[in-house]
């Protein structure tokens, strides 16, 4: 049993549309997830995302070279947005900033679902079947990936967003994690 590259597997399942869809949705969704953390931090009074140059649409800035290499090789990647919680105005600023990422993934999934429903209603029978199916696959992958990112990021384990949300509402959580 040898190593099976994720790109080969996805290509065998769904062709170039599957691979292209995954690449687009991963880069777009992680970039938007991280930008939402930045927008929320700025609204909370922290200019760190601006000063650090992270308020950009460039996925390389959010994901970094190592993450993109891991994505290309293993299909696994991550992103980051630098923030300084000591600058947040609100007592619940850390939870607000942390929750903004998963909220963005939910918004992307819902918006893509609305577009998919509109596509099915308007295009079915009016476009070539392969075009219809490709758009269906593209949107379905976007919905699935963003719902996965939403749920995964809510797991309350560092460095995921769920740990920051839980820790902001229940400070004892951090003591439990550090065995104090």
N, C-alpha and C positions, 0 to 999 in steps of 0.2 A: 504494500500500500504506500504510494508515493505522495508527495506534496501536490496538491491540486490548487493552482492559483485561482483566487476568487474571480478574476476577470474572465478566465477561461470558462469557469463554471457558469457564470452569468451569461456569457456569450452563447454557450451551448443551450441554455434555457430560453433566452429571449433575444439573441442576436445583438446587433449594435444598439438597438433602441434600449435594451435592458442595461447595457453597460453605460451608455450615454446618460440615461435617466438617473442611474445611481450616482455617477460622477456629478451631474448637475445638482441633484437634490442634496447630496452631502455637502458640497461646497456652499451652495446657497443657504441651506438650513442652518449650518453651523455659523456661517457669517452673520446671518440675521439674528440667531440666538445670542451671539456675543455682542452684536451691536445693540440689542435690546438691553443687555446688562449695562452697556455704556450710556445709553439714553437715560435709563433709570437712575444711574449713579449721578449723572449730570443734573437731573431734576432734583436729586437729593442734596446737591451742593458740592459734589466732588468733581473737580476738573481733571483728575488723573487720566481718564480715557482720552481727553483732548490733548493734554500736554504730552502724553506718551505716544501720540500719533496713531492710536487704535480706532479712531472714529472714521474708518474708511471701509469701502466695499471690497477691498483686496483680501481674499481668503488667506493668502500667505501671511499677512500681518496677524490674523486671528489664530491660525492653525500652526504656523511655524513650519520650518523645513522638515524636522523630524516627524511631525504628525502627518505631513503630506507624503513623506516616504513610506511611513507605516501604512497609510491608506493605499498607496499604490501597490505595496507588497502584500499586505495582509487584510486589507479592507476594514481596518480599524483606525480611527483617528479621534482627535479632540481639538478643542479650541480654548482660548483664554482671553479675558478682558481684565486688564489691571484696574483695580479700584482701591480706594482708601476709605474704609468704613468710618474712620475717625472724623471724616469730613461730612458725613451724612447729617442732614438736618433733623430727620425724623428718628424717634426712638426705635422704630421698626424698619429703619432704612436698609439694614442688611437683608432682612426678609423680603422687602419690596424689590431690591435689586436682584436678589437670587431668584425670586419668583418670576421676574420679567422674562428670563430666558425660556423656561418651559411655557409661559403664557404665549410667547412668540411662536413656539412650535405648535401650540394649539391653534393660534390664529392662522398660521400657514396651512395646517391640515384642514381647518374649516373652510378657508378661502378656496383651497384646491378642490375640496369636496363640492362646493357651490359651482365652481367652474366645470367640474366633471359632470354634474347633473345637467347643467346647461348644455354641455357638449353632447351628452347622450340624447337629450330632448330635441336639440336643433340639428344635429349632424347625422343621426342614425337614418340610413337610407338615402342620404344626400351626398355622401362622400364615398370614395373608394373604401372597401372593407379594410384594406391594410392600413390606410390612413386613420380610419376610425379606431381600429385596434391599437395602433401605436400611440395615439393620444390617450386612449383609455389606460394603457399600460403606464405611460409617463405619469399621468395624474395619480393612478393607484399607487405607484411607488412613492410619490411625494407624500401622499396621505399616510401610508404605512410607515415611512421613515420618520415623519414628524410626530406621529403618535408614539412610536418607539422612543424617540428622543425626549418627548414630554415625560413619559413614564420612567425611563432610565434616569433622567436627571433629577427626578423627585425621590430617588432612593436616598435615605438619610445616612449616607456614608461619605466622609470627606474623600475627594474634593468636590463631590457632586452638590448641586444646588439644594437638594433636599436637606443636607446636613446644615447648611446655613439658615434655611428657613426654620427647621426644628430648633437649632441652637439659639436663634433669636427669640423664639417664644418660650423656650425651656432651657435656660442657661445651665442647668444641672447636666444636660446632655453632654456638654464639653468635658465636665468633670468625670462623667461615666466613661467617656472615650479615653481619657488620660489616666484612668484607674486611680483617681484621687478619692 
